Amino acid sequence: MNTRIVMAGVIGLALASGALAADPKLPASVVLATHAAGSGFHADGSAIAKIVSERLKMTMVVRPHPGPPAWLPAMNNGEIEFGVLTGADAAMTFKGVGGYRKATPAVRLVMVGAPLYLSYWAAADSGIKTVADLKGKRIPTGWRGIPIVHFSSTANLATAGLTLNDVVQVPVAELNEGVRAFLEGRTDVMWHSAGSPAVQEANARVRGGIRLVAMGTSPEGMKRLAEIYPGTYKTTLKKGSSVGVLDDVAVASNDIYIVAPTSLSEDLVAAFLKTVWDANEELRSVTPRMRLWTRERMVSPEASIPFHQGAIKFFREKGKWPAAMDKLQAELGKR
């Protein structure tokens, strides 16, 4: 008899009889909040949730939202266990600045994921190759449902010395609406992250494909980028490294964070991190964007909010929490 069939039967009987009861230290399920379905954040979160649900006796449920402002207040109150967002979002919500009117001081960093490459995208044959080419063009703006995009996208314009007064503004609420506006021909560009499902879909649906619009790289442009969108840095993506990268291009980068509330137990945070740590190779093979979700990047001296105590304990045990991080942790807690 096939051994796999026998084992499947044994596991099935055990489940039916309750022999494989849930670990009493873990809840039956937890929520992982993400951006809307179709976004890179939702894809990242879905990959993580699948691995956690398969390896722990706990189900991680992905709950998509228009953007972090829709779920961060609930997390601050301890009503949502985990979430995916950018380091810039985390910094602004922690302090209650930018698009966040009320601070969320109970949100903590669990781990740092891959760098996020943010850019405008245009039809490959549109003639739009750099941000400077966007002057007078129709641009998605507003971003009421995900205000961090207002800062990241206007910072991108600023690298070429442009402001919203230099473009034709087309109001959209969130990322998916911005993609629809582009695909329906209402805007000349869309705003999204490299490697996201939305970029792949647009590349397939636009005749001739799409291209990443390179940002400006002058010293003045880099200064404006940092002022408008703190924590961002320039990266050069190589031609062919991702869908729509048709040349070696300069792009704005920001790190992806997994966050949790201070009220979440240290044991649960540690169990989550151990699962992601142990399954790192599997996780990194899910999508091209997740290749850089490495163990080495999980702790960063560039962190913009304090780490969760459960994360500190886990990384210390792994020998991945250098002494300098204690100083940073103390400094971040005072902000």
C-alpha positions, 0 to 999 in steps of 0.5 A: 500500500502507498505509504503516503496514502496510509499517512494521509489516513492516519492524519485524517483520523487524528484530526477527526478525533481531535488527537492533533489539538491546537497548541494551547499556547497559540490561538486557533487563528490570527489575522494578517492585514494587507493592502487590497487583493492584487497588490504586492503586499497582499501577495506577500501576506498570502505567501506568509500566511500559507506557510504559517498555517501549514507549519503551525497549529494555527490558521493565519487569515489574510484580510485585505484593506484599501490601505494601512489607515483602514486597519492600523487603529484596530491593531493599535487597540489589539484587535488585529494580530499582524499586518504588512506595510512600508517602513515609511507608513510605520514611521508616520503612523507611530508618530501620527504625522503625514496622512495619519491624524492619530498616532498608533504608539502600540504598533511594533516591528516584528521583522523587516522583509524585502525592499519595496521598489516604488515607481510610476509605470507607463506604456512601453511605447508612450515615450514616457521614460523618466519622471521628467517626461510626466510634465503635463501628463495625466497622473493618479492623485489623491489616494484618500484610502492609502495616504502614504502613496500621496507622499511616495508618489509626489516625492517621486515627482520631486526628484525631477523638480515637478509638483502636482501643479505640473501634471493633470491630476486624476483623483483615485482612492487606492492602488487598485483604482489607480490601476483601473484608471490606467488600464481604462486609459484615464491616466498616462501612468499608474503607481505601483511596486515592481514585481507586484501582481498588478504590474504583471497584469498591466504588462499583459493587458497593455499592448506592447507592455509597460515600463518602469519610469525612472526617477531623477537622481540629481543631488537636489532630487535626492534631497527632495525625496528624503524630505517628502518620503523619509526612509527612502533610498535610491536603488538601480534595478538592472534591465530584465530583473523584473517585469517592465524593467526595460533598462537599468533604471533608478527607483525609490526603495522602502523596506516592507515591515511585518508589524504587531501590537504590543499586546500580542504575546511574546510567545506568539510573535516568537512562534511566527518568527521561528516559522518564517525563519525555518521556512525562509528558503521556501518563502523566498521561492514563492514570487520574484519579489520575495527573493529578498525576504532573507534572514539577514534583512529581518533586523535592520539598523534603519528600523523606523519604529521599535521592535516587539519584545517577542521579536527582540527575544527571538533575534537575540537567541539567534545571535542576530540582535547586535548591541547597537540595536538596544540603543536604537530601540531606546531611541525609537521608543522616545519618539 
